[in-house]
Amino acid sequence: MKLLKNRWFILAVASIVNFVHGNPYIWTVFQPCVKEEYGLTTAASSQPFTIIIGIFAAGNMLGGYLQHRIGARNTIFWGSFVMCAGFFLAAMAPLHMPWLIDLGYGALGGLGSGCAFSMLTAVPQAWFPERRGMVSGLTIGMVGISGILMNPLCDWLLSSFGYRTAMLCVTAIYAVLSLGGLLVTEPPKQRAPHIREQSRRQYTPGQMMRTRTFYVISLTMALAVPAYVLVNPVMKSLGMERGLTSGQALAAVMAASVANIIGRFALPWLSDRTGRRKVLFALYLLSAISVLGLTRASGLLFSLLASAVCLVYGGVVSLFPVVVSDHFGTRHQGTNYGAVMIGYGLASILCPFLLNLAGQELSLVIAGAASAAGLLLLRFF
């Protein structure tokens, strides 16, 4: 009974600390301010977001590697430290050195955040092998809640105090919450029968990467990325270009955050009951339709379609950790999921180049085609 209670405590703490790792979603509010203050283009001011998303995948792999050497708790601590140090560096970036924002918020923030996040999702799954969808929804769902709570706070901080103070305040909030990670512990080697891993092969990263399924899953996840990465960081500014006032555009960002949360909480739970593939099929179809619609949408329709894109993304990032553990087991989940995210990271980093080369409208068309391709790949896993 004590072990049973302990695992619910671990799940609760890990979920709360994961609030911190909604850090990429505040950039949609920071982006217009940074663009103006540092005199950057839309693509350049969106780059910190794409870097943090891209490097985050490498951080997940590193976190899984470190888990087996220094333990989950130490991995969470040092990952959080690197993340907060990076955000502090971004806050201090001089006007003539905007690349420090890319380095601090983007690279260091993504690497540290990925390390900690990998443990905050993998460890609870190890405690709940029979409820992986539910656990993934709860832990990753808190990442989405972060957006809806932090975005209005960041918007107020930016308008009241400017970029530097706003980023420093965010860093302080994240640093305090990250301390909860010190309470996250791994399950003992000999676990009670009610939480014992279901009998299945436990793939090491090397074994996993020698299977066709690994590459199909990684590519399918990567194909969901362009729709979100091309819309989210510029959602507020793009919404204003499409006829929304500043207040309406911020409301659209918040609505999209709510949709993201719904996707994270509800869809993994639904997949436990209906199957992962059925839910993913609906998501990729919705993504293709929505992102293509955004090439022409304005006003309320723009807000609805942007929210649909965020709903899809929330579902995808919550479902794929479960898909990975379904196929490859939970023993090496941190590293395995990080490896699967390689395609996700590369797609995130390449999206700004796509935006520069093709422009906003054609980029969205390409993103729609990518979602449609992901739809076709689902039949192979």
C-alpha positions in Angstrom: 0.0 0.0 0.0 2.9 2.4 0.8 4.4 1.7 -2.6 1.0 2.3 -4.3 0.6 5.7 -2.5 4.2 6.6 -3.3 3.7 6.2 -7.1 0.7 8.6 -7.0 2.9 11.1 -5.2 5.6 10.8 -7.8 3.1 11.3 -10.6 1.7 14.4 -8.9 5.1 16.0 -8.3 6.4 15.1 -11.8 3.2 16.6 -13.4 3.6 19.9 -11.4 7.3 20.3 -12.2 6.5 19.7 -15.9 4.8 23.0 -15.9 8.3 24.5 -16.3 8.7 22.7 -19.6 6.0 24.6 -21.3 8.8 27.2 -21.8 8.7 27.1 -25.7 5.0 28.3 -25.7 5.7 31.7 -24.1 7.8 32.6 -27.2 4.6 33.5 -29.1 4.2 36.4 -26.7 7.9 37.3 -26.5 8.5 37.2 -30.3 6.8 40.5 -31.3 8.7 42.3 -28.5 12.1 40.8 -29.4 11.5 41.4 -33.0 10.9 45.2 -32.4 13.5 45.7 -29.6 16.4 43.9 -31.4 15.3 44.9 -35.0 15.0 41.4 -36.3 13.0 39.8 -39.1 10.0 37.6 -38.4 12.1 34.5 -39.2 15.0 35.6 -37.0 12.8 36.5 -34.0 11.1 33.1 -34.4 14.4 31.2 -34.4 14.8 30.9 -30.6 11.5 28.9 -30.5 12.6 26.6 -33.3 16.0 26.1 -31.7 14.6 25.2 -28.2 12.2 22.8 -29.9 14.9 21.2 -31.9 17.6 21.0 -29.2 15.0 19.6 -26.8 15.1 16.3 -28.7 18.9 16.0 -28.1 18.2 16.9 -24.4 15.8 14.0 -24.1 18.5 11.6 -25.4 21.1 13.0 -23.1 18.7 12.8 -20.2 18.1 9.1 -20.8 21.8 8.5 -21.1 22.5 10.3 -17.8 19.7 8.5 -16.0 21.7 5.2 -16.1 24.8 7.0 -14.8 23.8 9.6 -12.2 20.1 8.7 -11.7 16.9 10.4 -12.6 16.9 12.9 -9.7 20.4 14.3 -10.5 19.5 14.4 -14.2 16.4 16.5 -13.4 18.5 18.8 -11.2 21.3 19.5 -13.6 19.0 19.7 -16.6 16.9 22.3 -14.8 20.1 24.2 -13.8 21.3 24.4 -17.4 17.9 25.5 -18.6 17.6 28.3 -16.1 21.2 29.4 -16.7 20.4 29.6 -20.4 17.3 31.7 -19.8 19.3 34.1 -17.6 21.8 34.5 -20.4 19.0 35.3 -22.9 17.7 37.9 -20.5 21.1 39.6 -20.4 21.6 39.6 -24.2 22.8 43.1 -25.4 20.9 44.7 -28.3 23.9 44.1 -30.6 24.2 40.4 -29.6 20.7 38.9 -30.3 22.4 35.5 -31.0 22.8 35.2 -27.2 19.0 34.7 -27.1 19.3 31.8 -29.5 22.1 30.3 -27.4 20.6 30.9 -24.0 16.8 30.5 -24.4 17.2 28.2 -27.5 20.2 25.9 -27.2 20.9 25.8 -23.4 17.2 26.1 -22.6 16.3 23.3 -24.9 19.2 21.0 -23.8 18.5 21.4 -20.1 14.8 21.3 -20.5 15.0 18.1 -22.5 17.1 16.4 -19.9 14.8 17.1 -17.1 11.6 16.5 -19.1 12.7 13.1 -20.2 12.9 11.9 -16.6 9.7 13.7 -15.6 7.8 11.6 -18.2 9.7 8.4 -18.2 9.9 7.8 -14.4 6.1 8.1 -13.9 5.5 5.7 -16.8 7.8 3.2 -15.1 5.6 3.5 -12.0 2.4 3.0 -14.0 3.1 0.5 -16.8 -0.6 -0.4 -17.0 -1.8 3.2 -17.4 0.8 4.7 -19.8 -1.7 6.8 -21.7 -3.2 8.3 -18.6 0.3 9.0 -17.1 1.5 10.6 -20.4 -1.6 12.8 -20.6 -1.2 14.0 -17.0 2.6 14.7 -17.1 2.7 16.2 -20.6 -0.7 17.9 -20.1 0.9 20.2 -17.5 3.2 21.5 -20.2 0.1 22.8 -22.0 -1.3 24.4 -18.9 1.9 26.3 -18.7 1.1 28.1 -21.9 -2.3 29.3 -20.8 -1.1 30.6 -17.5 2.3 32.0 -18.5 1.2 33.8 -21.7 -0.9 36.4 -20.1 1.6 36.9 -17.3 4.4 37.3 -19.8 2.3 39.7 -21.8 1.8 41.8 -18.7 5.4 41.7 -17.7 6.6 42.7 -21.2 4.2 45.6 -21.5 5.0 46.8 -17.9 8.7 46.2 -17.6 10.1 45.2 -21.0 11.9 42.1 -22.3 14.8 41.8 -19.8 12.7 42.0 -16.6 10.1 39.7 -18.1 12.6 37.0 -19.0 14.3 37.3 -15.6 10.9 36.8 -13.8 10.2 33.8 -15.9 13.6 32.4 -15.1 12.9 32.8 -11.3 9.5 31.2 -11.5 10.9 28.2 -13.4 13.9 27.8 -11.0 11.6 27.6 -8.0 9.3 25.1 -9.6 12.2 23.0 -10.8 13.2 22.3 -7.2 10.3 19.9 -7.0 12.2 17.5 -9.3 14.3 16.6 -6.3 11.3 14.6 -5.0 11.0 12.5 -8.1 12.4 9.0 -7.5 12.6 5.9 -9.7 10.7 2.7 -8.8 12.7 0.1 -6.9 14.2 -2.8 -8.8 11.8 -5.3 -7.3 8.4 -3.7 -7.6 5.1 -4.9 -6.2 3.0 -7.2 -8.4 0.4 -4.5 -9.1 2.9 -2.2 -10.8 5.2 -4.8 -12.4 6.1 -4.2 -16.0 4.0 -6.3 -18.4 6.0 -9.0 -20.0 7.5 -7.6 -23.2 10.9 -7.2 -24.8 12.8 -4.2 -23.4 14.7 -2.7 -26.3 18.0 -0.9 -25.8 18.5 2.2 -28.0 20.8 0.3 -30.3 18.4 -2.6 -30.7 15.5 -0.2 -31.3 17.4 1.7 -34.0 17.9 -1.5 -35.9 14.2 -1.9 -36.4 12.1 -0.5 -39.3 9.4 0.6 -36.8 11.8 3.0 -35.2 12.3 5.0 -38.4 8.6 4.9 -39.3 7.6 6.3 -35.9 10.4 8.9 -35.9 9.4 10.1 -39.4 5.7 10.1 -38.7 6.3 12.3 -35.6 8.5 14.6 -37.5 5.8 15.2 -40.2 3.5 16.6 -37.5 6.0 19.3 -36.5 5.9 21.8 -39.4 2.2 22.7 -39.0 2.8 23.7 -35.4 6.2 25.2 -35.6 5.2 27.5 -38.5 2.1 28.8 -36.7 2.7 28.9 -33.0 5.7 31.4 -32.7 4.0 34.0 -34.9 0.4 33.3 -34.0 -0.2 36.6 -32.3 1.5 38.7 -35.0 0.0 36.7 -37.9 -3.4 36.9 -36.3 -3.1 40.7 -36.2 -2.2 40.7 -39.9 -5.4 38.6 -40.5 -7.7 41.2 -39.0 -7.5 40.5 -35.2 -6.9 43.3 -32.7 -4.0 42.9 -30.3 -6.4 41.8 -27.6 -8.2 39.4 -29.9 -4.9 37.9 -31.1 -3.8 37.3 -27.5 -7.2 35.7 -26.8 -6.6 33.5 -29.9 -3.2 32.5 -28.4 -4.9 31.5 -25.1 -7.6 29.6 -26.9 -4.9 27.7 -28.8 -3.2 27.0 -25.5 -6.5 25.5 -24.1 -6.8 23.3 -27.2 -3.2 22.2 -26.7 -4.1 21.2 -23.1 -7.1 19.3 -24.2 -5.1 17.4 -26.7 -2.5 16.5 -24.1 -4.9 15.4 -21.4 -7.8 13.8 -23.3 -6.2 12.1 -26.3 -3.8 9.8 -24.6 -6.6 8.7 -22.2 -8.8 8.1 -25.3 -6.1 6.1 -27.0 -6.0 3.7 -24.0 -9.6 2.9 -24.9 -9.8 3.1 -28.7 -6.2 2.4 -29.7 -3.3 4.8 -30.6 -3.6 4.5 -34.4 -7.3 5.5 -34.6 -6.6 8.7 -32.5 -3.5 9.5 -34.5 -5.3 9.1 -37.8 -7.9 11.6 -36.8 -5.2 14.0 -35.6 -3.1 13.9 -38.8 -6.3 14.4 -40.9 -7.3 17.4 -38.8 -3.8 18.9 -39.1 -3.7 18.6 -42.9 -7.1 20.3 -43.2 -6.5 23.0 -40.6 -3.0 24.1 -41.7 -4.1 24.3 -45.4 -7.1 26.4 -44.3 -4.8 28.9 -42.5 -3.3 30.0 -45.9 -6.5 32.0 -46.4 -8.3 32.2 -43.1 -8.9 35.4 -41.2 -10.7 36.6 -38.1 -12.5 34.0 -36.1 -11.8 31.2 -38.6 -8.1 31.9 -38.2 -8.4 31.5 -34.4 -10.3 28.2 -34.8 -7.9 26.7 -37.3 -4.9 27.7 -35.2 -6.5 26.1 -32.2 -7.0 22.9 -34.2 -3.3 22.9 -35.1 -2.4 23.2 -31.4 -4.9 20.5 -30.4 -3.2 18.2 -32.9 0.3 19.0 -31.6 -0.8 18.5 -28.0 -2.1 15.1 -28.9 1.0 14.1 -30.9 3.5 15.0 -28.2 1.5 13.2 -25.6 0.8 10.1 -27.6 4.2 9.4 -29.1 5.9 8.7 -25.8 3.3 6.0 -25.2 3.7 4.7 -28.8 7.5 4.3 -28.1 6.9 2.5 -24.9 4.2 0.3 -26.5 6.7 -0.9 -29.1 10.0 -0.8 -27.2 9.3 -1.1 -23.5 9.8 1.4 -20.6 13.2 0.3 -19.3 15.1 2.7 -21.7 12.2 5.0 -22.4 14.1 8.3 -21.8 16.8 7.5 -24.3 14.5 5.7 -26.8 12.0 8.5 -26.9 14.9 11.0 -27.3 16.1 9.0 -30.3 12.7 8.9 -31.9 12.6 12.7 -31.4 15.6 13.2 -33.7 13.4 13.7 -36.7 11.2 16.0 -34.6 14.2 18.1 -33.7 15.5 18.3 -37.3 12.1 19.3 -38.6 11.9 22.1 -36.0 15.3 23.5 -36.9 14.6 23.4 -40.6 11.3 25.1 -40.5 12.7 28.7 -40.3 14.7 28.0 -43.5 11.5 26.8 -45.1 9.8 30.0 -44.0 12.6 32.1 -45.5 12.8 30.2 -48.8 9.1 29.6 -49.4 7.3 32.4 -47.5 4.4 32.0 -45.1 1.7 30.8 -47.4 3.7 28.2 -49.3 5.3 27.0 -46.1 1.8 26.3 -44.7 0.9 24.3 -47.9 4.1 22.2 -47.4 3.2 21.7 -43.8 -0.3 20.4 -44.8 1.3 18.0 -47.3 3.6 16.8 -44.5 0.6 16.0 -42.3 -1.0 14.1 -45.1 2.1 12.1 -45.6 2.1 11.3 -41.8 -1.4 10.0 -42.2 -0.2 7.5 -44.8 2.7 6.3 -42.6 0.4 5.4 -39.7 -0.5 2.1 -41.4 3.1 0.9 -41.0 3.2 0.8 -37.2 
